[in-house]
Amino acid sequence: MKGKTIQLQAAHQNHDGETSVACVLWDWHAKHLITAGADNTILIHSYPSSSSSSSKPITLRHHKDAVTALAINSNVRSLASGSVDHSVKLYSYPGGEFQNNVTRFTLPIRSLAFNKSGELLAAAGDDEGIKLISTIDNSIARVLKGHNGPVTSLSFDPKNEFLASSDSDGTVIYWELSTGKPVHTLKKIAPNTSSNPTSLNQISWRPDGEMLAVPGRKSEVSMYDRDTAEKLFSLKGGHSDTICSLAWSPNGKYIATAGADRQVMVWDADRRQDIDRQRFDNPICSVAWKPSDNALAVIDVMGRFGVWESPIASHMKSPADGAERYDNMEDEEPLMARYEEELEDSVSGSLNEIINDNDDDDEMGKIPRKILQKKPSVKVEKGKEESNAKVFKSGQDSFKLKSAMQETFQPGATQRQSGKRNFLAYNMLGSVITFETDGFSHIEVDFHDIGRGCRVPSMTDYFGFTIASLSESGSIFGSPQKGEKNPSTLMYRPFSSWANNSEWSMRFPMGEEVKAVALGSGWVAAVTSLNFLRVFSEGGLQKFVLSLDGPVVTAAGHENLLVVVSHASNPLLSGDQVLSFTVYDISQKTCPLSGRLPLSPGSHLTWLGFSEEGLLSSYDSEGNLRVFTNDYNGCWVPIFSAARERKSETESIWMVGLNSTQVFCVVCKLPDTYPQVAPKPVLSVLNLSLPLACSDLGADDLENEYLRGSLLLSQMHKKADDAAACGRESNMEEDSMFKMEASLDRCLLRLIANCCKGDKLVRATELARLLSLEKSLQGAIKLVSAMKLPMLAERFNTILEEKILQENMETISCRRLTSEAQYMDTPISIGVKQVSYKANLGDSPALPNRQVEPKHSTPAFSKPDTKIEVDTSEAIAKGCDASAQNGNIKSGDAEVQPASHNDSIQKPSNPFAKASNTNANQAVQRNASLLSSIKQMKKNEGKRKERAKSGSLPQKPAKQSKIS
């Protein structure tokens, strides 16, 4: 021990003499010491510059339990505190006036940290996540999740790019602030402090931000590189027990460490040797250097604090020499006040002009949301651009996290790891793997279906491919430019061909690199760094070159469709990416779709592709999956949320593909966000589920099933329409649509049953109108009749009659158009319904049979030569206890099977969908009595209503319908 003993004075009294965490820090001008401890208080002590006694400290009593964390920032003039009571509070400084509760956790808080500009406050504790809180409006900018235990220490990089965090297990993570993702994870490099709550594994960046100091597992301090996270060196040989706390001197030359061995040591980090040490009666749990002088403040686990004067000898360089000065900080206005005044002083120009001016500095600042709401337009006079730049910048710090534009990525690719196998592509078909052997790179193509055929031989990679895409017919590879002699290369490798040497490659001009690739039916596409979209045939013919609107983000292909996502503009002030998508039909040379790509707030795109049915789909970093539907003139519908499906917060879902009902993915354990090649990833299957509100009937699953089916049915209709427009047969589409419509009707019948049980009759009527097949509607009538709901049954009868009348009117319209076409001797294709009716509705006479021959192909939901016979009299006459199980509606002994595709060998037609008319003359002859039948039916309906009024209406008549 080389210096005189330091006398500590009591500041905070622990309960029953137990040890606990206490905090100490200096303010920026070194005139006050701030302490906090187990007595729920924060004390602001005046630190005298002379030998005069200090005045009574200011006491802040706003927490209900022990205060465990403090943080202060000069730019925002704020003091933050965290407590075992789960709250984070903010105070003005130096007055100490309470401002607000910033946020709350569910467990105690262990660490707080401001970034250098004061715009962000990081808070963490026994909860799993780290909250990044905007100090302007107290909104939570991000929640960082990756630790498996309580987070004990936080430290912002002085360059405002990273946040370092450590937990009680000894794991340290570097977080990239612009994306919120972990950049480096150093597992178990610090001591395990689970059994010692007073040891916090405190970490700290050196003031220049080039290295991070971390307590080691062998009572040493280790330094880790800023960029690579590699261990640089260690300071060891001084402590005999684990290090509890550490702090860099203001100039970064010295570092102070406090250990469980009750010693505080000062080290020369440049020379890597200890300079001085002090021993105390109790372990020191927090140390802090004086910002402008040669002094070190300490506080022990019993809440006693003191100042170690002159820990650095006078002949050595002072710890404050070369450090940032705060001498004039008292005369400066707080950060928010300066921004408010400068915004009010500006009188011309626009906010966009200010932002564009700041782009030249390669840093874009952020105006607080509340300020933007109060002052939506900001004008700047000529010559005042320089002063207005201060609105966005304070010193060398941006007032906002830099919102970088998302980099290009390839769907299904994983981050490249040197010396390991990596996925260049991974989809529902298989994977493309790259690895190094004997100094050379090799590429393997592996299919999930091992019975697919001959295995594709591995390939030696001489170009250094970094992206790839895989389809049934072949694989495409792209490499970046390397130096001035190795241009970017695109190579296509087919899996089979009738000709030898069928693979080909293209070299792009110097300065142009392949950024994304995609494959489809007979075409290959590459998007380059010059925003060019280049399309080739499978044989290597260059078909066309297009210019994109912005830098590419990713691309994907399916059959004839290619989708490209690009940046529409710079990110918003909130950090949200602004992306647009464009769909190209390669075979037709058209662009059927384009628009903005929706993302969750604060997220970025992580996967893009098509479902097995051809639905355009996207997946973002927040775990939300969306598909594009043609409804409402084209919109994106959220159909899956990873947050709802994952079993724990430590799971991350890596997207692979999807079909109409399921998502195929790989479940990873954080901090890993993508799978490793070995062991081979296991595909998990999760059900699609729209984010619906909780139904008052508890029928969320049925509603989800119906909405998913409706999306798929809409896509089937579009495909059938496209096939009809091109003159192609659409029999397969008709079969699929009929099956889907029958499935949706079964789902609707189960929902109707739930509504009847829950006494939601209006909703049941709305569901009945959505039924497509007449047999399903008749089944609904049987169901509600058996459940003793005659009023609802009558309404369902009315709906059925309306549908039949509507069908009749459509037939009449078709007949009129056919007659006009015959008169004008002009060939015309009319869509009418091939159907025959045999009905007994109320007192109306049976409608005459009518038969219409199809002219071309039959429409959706309609099959020729089909017949359904429904006898409702028996079902209505029988019992009660209606139920809907396995798609069947039972009523007493009666059972209704609505719209099953396997009811008979013949398929029923859909009486409510149009069909083409192949012989108009026959249609006219067979429907000659149609108008008279409708008139007679309306007349009988009037008579029936009159009898109902007089009370002579008979019981429910039996109905028999026959449709073919």
Residue pairs with C-beta under 8 A, 6 or more apart in sequence:
1 277
1 278
1 279
2 276
2 277
3 276
3 278
3 308
3 310
3 311
5 278
6 278
6 280
6 298
6 306
6 307
6 308
7 306
8 280
8 298
8 299
8 300
8 304
8 305
8 306
9 304
9 305
9 306
10 303
10 304
11 22
11 35
11 37
11 43
11 45
11 57
11 299
11 303
11 304
11 305
12 22
12 35
12 36
12 37
12 38
12 39
12 41
12 43
12 303
13 37
13 38
13 39
13 303
14 20
14 37
14 38
14 39
14 301
14 302
14 303
15 38
15 39
17 302
18 38
19 198
19 282
19 283
19 301
19 302
20 37
20 38
20 66
20 197
20 198
20 301
20 303
21 37
21 38
21 66
21 68
21 110
21 197
21 198
21 200
21 285
21 286
21 301
22 35
22 36
22 37
22 38
22 285
22 286
22 299
22 300
22 301
22 302
22 303
22 305
23 34
23 35
23 36
23 37
23 67
23 68
23 69
23 70
23 286
23 299
24 33
24 34
24 35
24 70
24 286
24 287
24 288
24 297
24 298
24 299
24 305
25 33
25 34
25 70
25 71
25 72
25 286
25 288
25 297
26 32
26 33
26 34
26 47
26 288
26 289
26 290
26 291
26 297
27 34
27 72
27 74
27 93
27 94
28 72
28 74
28 291
28 326
28 329
29 291
29 292
29 326
29 327
29 329
29 330
30 47
30 290
30 291
30 292
30 293
30 326
31 46
31 47
31 49
32 44
32 45
32 46
32 47
32 94
33 44
33 45
33 47
33 297
33 305
33 307
34 42
34 43
34 44
34 45
34 70
34 72
34 79
35 42
35 43
35 45
35 299
35 303
35 305
36 42
36 43
36 67
36 68
36 69
36 70
36 81
37 66
37 67
37 299
37 303
38 66
38 303
39 66
39 303
40 61
40 63
40 64
40 65
40 66
40 67
40 83
41 59
41 60
41 61
41 63
41 67
42 59
42 60
42 63
42 67
42 70
42 79
42 81
42 91
42 96
43 57
43 58
43 59
43 60
44 57
44 58
44 60
44 94
44 96
45 54
45 57
46 54
46 55
46 57
47 54
47 307
48 54
58 96
60 81
60 91
60 96
60 98
62 81
62 89
62 98
63 81
63 83
63 85
63 87
63 89
64 83
64 85
65 83
65 84
65 85
65 108
66 83
66 84
67 81
67 82
67 83
68 82
68 83
68 84
68 108
68 109
68 110
68 125
69 81
69 82
69 83
69 109
69 110
69 111
69 112
69 123
69 125
70 79
70 80
70 81
70 82
70 112
71 79
71 80
71 81
71 112
71 113
71 114
71 121
72 78
72 79
72 80
72 93
72 114
73 114
73 118
73 135
74 118
74 326
74 329
75 116
75 117
75 118
75 334
75 335
75 394
75 397
76 114
76 118
76 119
76 135
76 334
76 335
76 336
77 92
77 93
77 334
77 335
78 90
78 91
78 92
78 93
78 99
78 114
78 118
78 135
79 90
79 91
79 92
79 93
79 96
80 88
80 89
80 90
80 91
80 102
80 112
80 114
80 121
80 123
81 88
81 89
81 91
81 112
82 88
82 109
82 110
82 111
82 112
82 123
82 125
83 89
83 108
83 109
84 108
84 109
85 108
86 104
86 105
86 106
86 107
86 108
86 109
87 101
87 103
87 104
87 105
87 109
88 101
88 102
88 103
88 104
88 105
88 109
88 112
88 121
88 123
88 133
89 98
89 99
89 100
89 101
89 102
90 98
90 99
90 100
90 101
90 102
90 121
90 135
90 138
91 97
91 98
91 99
92 99
100 138
102 121
102 123
102 133
102 138
103 123
103 131
103 133
103 138
103 140
105 123
105 125
105 126
105 127
105 131
106 127
107 125
107 126
107 127
107 150
108 125
108 126
109 123
109 124
109 125
109 126
110 124
110 125
110 126
110 150
110 151
110 152
110 153
110 200
111 122
111 123
111 124
111 125
111 151
111 152
111 153
111 154
111 200
112 121
112 122
112 123
112 154
113 121
113 122
113 154
113 155
113 156
113 163
114 120
114 121
114 122
114 135
114 156
115 122
115 156
115 160
115 163
115 397
116 156
116 158
116 160
116 397
117 160
117 335
117 394
117 395
117 397
117 398
117 399
118 135
118 335
119 134
119 135
119 136
119 366
119 399
119 400
119 401
120 132
120 133
120 134
120 135
120 141
120 156
120 177
120 401
121 132
121 133
121 135
122 130
122 131
122 132
122 133
122 154
122 156
122 163
123 130
123 131
123 133
123 154
124 130
124 131
124 151
124 154
124 165
125 150
125 151
126 150
128 145
128 147
128 148
128 649
128 650
129 143
129 144
129 145
129 649
130 143
130 144
130 145
130 147
130 151
130 154
130 163
130 165
130 175
131 140
131 142
131 143
132 140
132 141
132 142
132 143
132 144
132 163
132 177
132 180
133 139
133 140
133 141
134 140
134 141
134 368
136 336
136 368
136 369
136 370
136 371
137 368
137 369
137 370
139 369
141 401
141 575
141 602
142 180
142 602
144 163
144 165
144 175
144 180
144 182
145 649
145 670
146 173
146 175
146 182
146 185
146 670
146 671
147 165
147 167
147 169
147 171
147 173
148 167
148 169
148 171
148 650
149 167
149 168
149 169
149 171
149 194
150 167
150 168
151 165
151 166
151 167
152 166
152 167
152 168
152 193
152 200
152 201
152 202
153 165
153 166
153 200
153 201
153 202
153 203
154 163
154 164
154 165
155 163
155 164
155 165
155 203
155 204
155 205
155 212
156 162
156 163
156 164
156 205
157 163
157 164
157 205
157 209
157 226
158 205
158 207
158 208
158 209
159 209
160 177
160 397
160 398
160 401
160 402
161 176
161 177
161 178
161 402
162 174
162 175
162 176
162 177
162 183
162 226
163 174
163 175
163 177
164 172
164 173
164 174
164 175
164 203
164 205
164 212
165 172
165 173
165 175
165 203
166 172
166 173
166 190
166 201
166 202
166 203
166 214
167 201
168 192
168 193
168 194
168 201
169 188
169 192
169 194
170 187
170 188
170 189
170 190
170 191
170 192
170 193
170 201
170 217
171 185
171 186
171 187
171 188
171 189
171 190
172 185
172 186
172 189
172 190
172 203
172 212
172 214
172 224
173 182
173 184
173 185
173 186
173 671
174 182
174 183
174 184
174 185
174 212
174 229
175 181
175 182
175 183
176 182
176 183
177 401
177 402
178 401
178 402
178 403
178 404
178 575
179 404
179 604
180 602
181 621
181 673
182 671
183 229
184 228
184 229
185 671
186 214
186 224
186 229
188 217
189 214
189 216
189 217
189 222
190 201
190 203
190 214
190 215
190 216
190 217
191 199
191 201
191 215
191 216
191 217
191 242
191 243
193 199
193 200
193 201
193 242
196 242
196 260
198 244
198 283
198 285
198 301
199 242
199 244
199 260
199 285
200 244
200 245
200 285
201 214
201 215
202 215
202 244
202 245
202 246
202 286
203 212
203 213
203 214
203 215
203 246
204 212
204 213
204 246
204 247
204 248
205 211
205 212
205 213
205 248
206 212
206 213
206 248
206 252
206 269
207 248
207 250
207 251
207 252
207 323
207 324
208 252
209 226
210 225
210 226
211 223
211 224
211 225
211 226
211 232
212 223
212 224
212 226
213 221
213 222
213 223
213 246
213 248
213 255
214 221
214 222
214 223
214 224
215 221
215 222
215 242
215 243
215 244
215 246
215 257
216 222
216 234
216 236
216 243
217 242
218 236
219 236
219 239
219 240
219 241
219 242
219 243
219 259
219 261
220 234
220 235
220 236
220 237
220 239
220 243
221 234
221 235
221 236
221 243
221 246
221 255
221 257
221 267
222 231
222 233
222 234
223 231
223 232
223 233
223 234
223 235
223 269
224 230
224 231
224 232
225 231
225 232
233 272
235 255
235 257
235 267
235 269
235 272
235 274
237 274
238 257
238 263
238 265
238 267
238 274
238 277
239 257
239 259
239 261
239 263
239 265
240 259
240 261
240 263
241 259
241 260
241 261
242 259
242 260
243 257
243 258
243 259
243 260
244 258
244 259
244 260
244 283
244 284
244 285
245 257
245 258
245 284
245 285
245 286
245 287
246 255
246 256
246 257
246 258
246 287
247 255
247 256
247 287
247 288
247 289
247 296
248 254
248 255
248 289
249 255
249 256
249 289
249 312
249 319
249 320
249 323
250 289
250 291
250 292
250 319
250 320
250 323
250 324
251 317
251 318
251 319
251 320
251 321
251 322
251 323
252 269
252 323
253 268
253 269
253 270
253 317
253 319
253 322
254 266
254 267
254 268
254 269
254 275
254 312
254 319
255 266
255 267
255 269
256 264
256 265
256 266
256 267
256 287
256 289
256 296
256 311
257 264
257 265
257 267
257 287
258 264
258 265
258 283
258 284
258 285
258 286
258 287
258 298
259 265
259 283
260 283
261 283
262 279
262 280
262 281
262 282
262 283
262 284
263 277
263 278
263 279
263 280
264 277
264 278
264 280
264 284
264 287
264 296
264 298
264 308
265 274
265 276
265 277
266 274
266 275
266 276
266 277
266 296
266 311
266 312
267 273
267 274
267 275
268 274
268 275
268 316
275 311
275 312
275 313
275 316
276 311
276 312
276 313
278 308
280 298
280 300
281 300
282 300
282 301
282 302
282 304
283 300
283 301
284 298
284 299
284 300
284 301
285 299
285 300
285 301
286 298
286 299
287 296
287 297
287 298
288 296
288 297
289 295
289 296
289 297
289 319
290 296
290 297
290 307
290 320
291 320
291 323
291 326
292 320
292 323
292 325
292 326
292 327
293 318
293 320
294 309
294 310
294 311
294 312
294 318
294 319
294 320
295 307
295 308
295 309
295 310
295 311
296 307
296 308
296 311
297 305
297 306
297 307
297 308
298 305
298 306
298 307
298 308
299 305
299 306
311 319
312 318
312 319
332 338
333 341
335 394
335 399
336 368
338 390
338 394
339 367
339 368
339 371
339 391
339 399
340 371
342 387
342 388
342 390
342 391
343 367
343 371
343 375
343 378
343 391
344 375
346 378
346 379
346 380
346 381
346 384
346 388
346 391
347 379
347 380
347 381
348 379
348 380
348 381
348 382
349 378
349 379
349 380
349 381
349 388
350 377
350 378
350 379
350 380
351 367
351 372
351 376
351 377
351 378
353 380
353 385
354 378
354 380
354 385
354 388
354 389
354 391
354 392
355 364
355 392
357 385
357 388
357 389
358 364
358 365
358 389
358 392
358 393
359 570
361 389
361 393
363 392
363 393
363 398
363 402
364 392
364 398
364 400
364 402
364 403
364 570
365 391
365 392
365 393
365 398
365 399
365 400
366 392
366 398
366 399
366 400
366 401
366 573
367 391
367 392
367 399
367 573
369 574
372 573
378 388
378 391
380 388
392 398
392 399
392 400
393 399
400 573
401 575
403 570
403 571
403 572
403 573
403 575
404 571
405 551
405 567
405 570
405 571
405 577
406 553
406 567
406 577
406 579
406 604
406 605
408 515
408 516
408 551
408 552
408 553
408 554
409 516
409 553
409 554
409 605
409 606
410 424
410 425
410 467
410 468
410 469
410 516
410 517
410 554
411 425
411 427
411 554
411 556
411 607
411 608
411 609
412 423
412 425
412 426
412 427
412 431
412 607
412 656
413 422
413 423
413 424
413 425
413 426
413 467
413 468
414 422
414 423
414 426
414 674
414 675
414 676
415 422
415 674
416 422
416 466
419 436
420 435
420 676
420 677
421 433
421 434
421 435
421 676
421 677
421 678
422 433
422 434
422 435
422 677
423 431
423 432
423 433
423 674
423 675
423 677
424 432
424 433
424 434
424 443
424 465
424 466
424 467
424 468
424 477
425 431
425 432
425 467
425 468
425 469
425 470
425 475
426 432
426 656
426 675
426 681
427 470
427 609
427 656
427 657
428 448
428 612
428 656
428 657
428 664
429 447
429 448
429 470
429 471
429 472
430 445
430 446
430 447
430 448
430 449
430 470
431 445
431 446
431 470
432 443
432 444
432 445
432 446
432 468
432 469
432 470
432 475
432 477
433 443
433 444
433 445
433 446
433 677
434 441
434 442
434 443
434 444
434 461
434 465
435 441
435 442
435 444
435 677
436 442
440 460
440 461
440 462
441 460
441 461
441 464
441 465
442 458
442 459
442 460
442 461
443 458
443 459
443 460
443 461
443 465
443 468
443 477
444 456
444 458
444 459
445 456
445 470
445 475
447 456
448 683
456 495
459 493
461 477
463 477
463 479
463 486
463 489
463 491
464 479
464 480
464 482
465 477
465 478
465 479
465 489
465 491
466 478
466 479
466 480
467 477
467 478
467 514
467 515
467 516
467 517
468 475
468 476
468 477
468 478
468 517
469 475
469 476
469 517
469 518
469 519
469 557
470 519
471 519
471 520
471 557
472 495
473 494
473 495
473 496
473 519
473 521
473 538
474 492
474 493
474 494
474 495
474 519
474 538
475 492
475 493
475 495
475 519
476 490
476 491
476 492
476 493
476 517
476 518
476 519
476 524
476 526
477 490
477 491
477 492
477 493
477 517
478 488
478 489
478 490
478 491
478 514
478 515
478 516
478 517
478 526
479 488
479 489
479 514
480 488
480 513
480 514
481 487
481 488
481 508
481 510
481 511
481 512
481 513
484 510
487 507
487 508
487 509
487 510
487 512
488 507
488 508
488 512
488 513
488 514
488 528
489 505
489 506
489 507
489 508
489 514
490 505
490 506
490 507
490 508
490 514
490 517
490 524
490 526
490 534
491 503
491 504
491 505
491 506
492 503
492 504
492 505
492 524
492 536
492 538
492 540
493 503
494 502
494 503
494 538
502 539
504 539
504 540
506 536
506 540
506 542
508 514
508 528
511 529
511 530
512 528
512 529
512 530
512 532
513 528
513 529
514 526
514 527
514 528
515 527
515 528
515 529
515 552
516 526
516 527
516 552
516 553
516 554
516 555
516 564
517 524
517 525
517 526
517 527
517 555
518 524
518 525
518 526
518 555
518 556
518 557
518 562
519 525
519 557
520 557
520 558
520 559
520 560
520 561
520 562
520 586
521 559
521 560
521 587
522 537
522 538
522 586
522 587
523 535
523 536
523 537
523 538
523 543
523 557
523 562
523 586
524 535
524 536
524 537
524 538
525 533
525 534
525 535
525 536
525 555
525 557
525 562
525 586
526 533
526 534
526 536
527 533
527 534
527 548
527 552
527 555
527 564
528 534
528 552
531 547
531 548
531 549
531 550
531 551
531 552
531 566
532 545
532 546
532 547
532 548
533 545
533 546
533 547
533 548
533 564
533 584
534 542
534 545
535 542
535 543
535 544
535 545
535 546
535 562
535 586
536 542
536 543
537 543
543 586
544 589
548 564
548 566
548 582
549 566
549 568
549 580
549 582
550 566
550 567
550 568
550 569
550 580
551 566
551 567
552 564
552 565
552 566
553 565
553 566
553 567
553 579
553 605
554 564
554 565
554 605
554 608
555 562
555 563
555 564
555 565
555 608
556 562
556 563
556 608
556 609
556 610
557 563
558 609
558 610
558 614
559 614
560 585
560 586
560 587
560 588
561 583
561 584
561 585
561 586
561 610
561 614
561 616
562 583
562 584
562 586
563 581
563 582
563 583
563 584
563 608
563 610
563 616
564 581
564 582
564 584
565 579
565 580
565 581
565 597
565 605
565 608
565 618
566 579
566 580
566 582
567 577
567 578
567 579
567 580
568 578
568 579
568 580
568 596
569 578
570 578
571 577
571 578
572 578
574 601
574 602
575 602
576 599
576 601
576 602
576 603
577 599
577 603
577 604
577 605
578 596
579 596
579 597
579 599
579 605
580 594
580 595
580 596
580 597
581 593
581 594
581 595
581 596
581 597
581 616
581 618
582 591
582 593
582 594
583 591
583 592
583 593
583 594
583 616
584 590
584 591
585 591
585 592
593 616
593 628
593 634
595 634
597 605
597 618
597 636
598 618
598 626
598 636
599 605
599 620
600 620
600 621
600 622
600 624
602 622
603 620
603 621
603 622
603 624
604 620
604 621
605 618
605 619
605 620
605 621
606 619
606 620
606 621
606 655
607 618
607 619
607 655
608 617
608 618
608 619
609 617
609 657
610 616
610 617
611 617
611 627
611 657
611 658
611 659
611 660
612 657
612 658
612 659
612 660
613 659
613 660
613 712
613 715
614 715
614 719
615 627
615 628
615 629
615 711
615 712
615 715
616 627
616 628
617 625
617 626
617 627
617 628
617 658
618 625
618 626
618 636
619 625
619 626
619 655
622 642
622 643
623 641
623 642
623 643
623 646
623 653
624 638
624 640
624 641
624 642
625 638
625 639
625 640
625 641
625 642
625 655
625 658
625 663
625 688
626 636
626 637
626 638
626 639
627 636
627 637
627 639
627 711
628 634
628 635
628 636
628 637
629 635
629 636
629 637
629 711
629 714
629 715
630 714
630 715
630 718
631 711
631 714
637 690
637 711
638 690
638 691
639 688
639 689
639 690
639 708
639 711
640 658
640 663
640 686
640 688
640 689
641 689
641 691
642 652
642 653
644 689
644 691
645 653
645 686
645 689
646 652
646 653
646 667
649 670
650 669
650 670
651 667
651 668
651 669
651 670
652 667
652 668
652 669
652 670
652 672
652 673
653 665
653 666
653 667
653 668
653 686
654 665
654 666
654 667
654 668
654 673
654 674
654 675
655 663
655 665
656 664
656 665
656 666
656 683
657 663
657 664
658 664
658 688
660 688
660 708
660 709
660 712
661 687
661 688
661 708
662 685
662 686
662 687
662 688
663 685
663 686
663 687
663 688
664 683
664 684
664 685
665 683
665 684
665 686
666 674
666 675
666 681
666 682
666 683
666 684
667 684
668 674
668 675
675 681
688 704
688 708
689 704
690 704
690 707
690 708
692 700
692 703
692 704
692 707
694 700
695 703
696 758
696 760
697 754
697 755
697 758
697 760
698 754
699 750
699 751
699 754
702 747
702 750
702 751
702 754
703 751
705 747
706 744
706 747
706 748
706 751
709 740
709 743
709 744
709 747
710 744
712 740
713 737
713 740
713 741
713 744
716 733
716 736
716 737
716 740
716 860
717 737
717 860
719 730
719 733
720 730
720 733
720 734
720 737
720 859
720 860
723 729
723 730
723 733
724 730
724 857
729 857
730 857
730 860
731 857
731 858
733 860
734 857
734 858
734 859
734 860
734 861
734 862
734 863
735 907
737 860
737 861
738 860
738 861
738 862
738 863
738 901
738 907
738 910
739 901
741 772
741 773
741 861
741 899
741 910
742 773
742 776
742 898
742 899
742 900
742 901
744 772
745 771
745 772
745 773
745 776
745 898
745 899
746 776
746 887
746 898
746 899
746 900
748 767
748 768
748 770
748 771
748 776
749 771
749 776
749 779
749 780
749 783
749 884
749 887
749 889
749 898
750 884
750 887
751 767
752 764
752 767
752 768
752 780
752 783
752 784
752 884
753 783
753 882
753 883
753 884
753 889
754 884
755 761
755 763
755 764
755 767
756 764
756 783
756 784
756 787
756 789
756 792
756 882
761 789
761 791
761 792
764 784
764 792
765 792
765 795
765 796
765 799
768 777
768 780
768 795
768 796
768 799
769 799
771 777
771 780
772 861
772 899
772 910
772 912
772 913
773 861
773 898
773 899
773 908
773 910
773 911
773 912
774 800
774 803
774 804
774 868
774 870
774 911
774 912
774 961
774 963
775 868
775 870
775 898
775 899
775 908
775 963
776 898
776 899
777 796
777 799
777 800
777 803
778 800
778 870
778 872
778 896
778 959
778 961
779 889
779 896
779 897
779 898
779 899
780 796
780 889
780 898
781 793
781 796
781 797
781 800
781 872
781 876
782 872
782 875
782 876
782 889
782 891
782 894
782 896
783 882
783 884
783 889
783 891
783 896
784 792
784 793
784 796
784 882
785 793
785 875
785 876
785 891
785 956
786 875
786 876
786 878
786 879
786 880
786 881
786 882
786 891
786 892
786 894
787 880
787 882
787 891
788 880
790 956
793 956
797 841
800 841
801 841
803 911
803 912
804 837
804 839
804 841
804 911
805 934
806 912
807 833
807 835
807 911
807 912
808 930
808 934
810 832
810 833
810 914
811 832
811 833
811 850
811 852
811 923
811 927
811 930
812 930
812 931
814 830
814 831
814 832
814 917
814 923
815 832
815 920
815 923
815 924
815 927
817 828
817 830
818 828
818 830
818 917
818 920
818 923
818 924
819 920
819 924
821 827
821 828
821 830
821 920
822 920
822 921
829 855
829 856
829 916
829 917
830 855
830 916
830 917
830 920
831 859
831 914
831 915
831 916
831 917
832 852
832 914
832 915
832 916
832 917
832 923
833 852
833 862
833 909
833 911
833 913
833 914
833 915
834 851
834 852
834 853
834 854
834 858
834 862
834 864
834 909
834 915
835 850
835 852
835 909
835 911
835 963
835 964
836 849
836 850
836 851
836 962
836 963
836 964
837 846
837 847
837 848
837 849
837 850
837 961
837 962
837 963
838 846
838 847
838 849
838 960
838 961
838 962
839 846
839 847
839 959
839 960
839 961
839 962
840 846
840 957
840 958
840 959
840 960
840 961
841 937
841 959
842 940
842 941
842 944
842 957
843 940
843 941
843 943
843 944
843 957
844 936
844 937
844 940
844 941
845 933
845 936
845 937
845 940
847 930
847 933
847 937
848 927
848 929
848 930
848 933
849 926
850 923
850 926
850 927
850 930
851 922
851 926
852 915
852 917
852 919
852 922
852 923
852 926
852 927
853 917
853 918
853 919
853 922
853 923
854 864
854 915
854 916
854 917
854 918
855 916
855 917
855 918
855 919
856 916
856 918
857 916
858 864
858 915
858 916
859 913
859 914
859 915
859 916
860 910
860 913
861 909
861 910
861 913
862 909
862 910
862 913
862 915
863 906
863 907
863 908
863 909
864 909
865 906
865 964
866 906
866 907
866 908
866 909
866 964
867 904
867 906
867 908
867 962
867 963
867 964
868 903
868 908
868 909
868 961
868 962
868 963
868 964
869 960
869 961
869 962
870 959
870 960
870 961
870 962
871 958
871 960
872 958
872 959
872 960
872 961
873 957
873 958
873 959
873 960
874 894
874 958
875 891
875 894
875 896
876 956
876 958
877 958
878 891
878 892
878 893
878 894
879 891
879 892
879 893
879 894
880 891
880 892
881 890
881 891
881 892
882 889
882 890
882 891
883 889
883 890
887 897
887 898
887 900
888 895
888 896
888 897
889 895
889 896
889 897
889 898
890 896
897 903
899 908
901 907
908 963
909 915
909 963
909 964
911 963
917 923
944 953
947 953
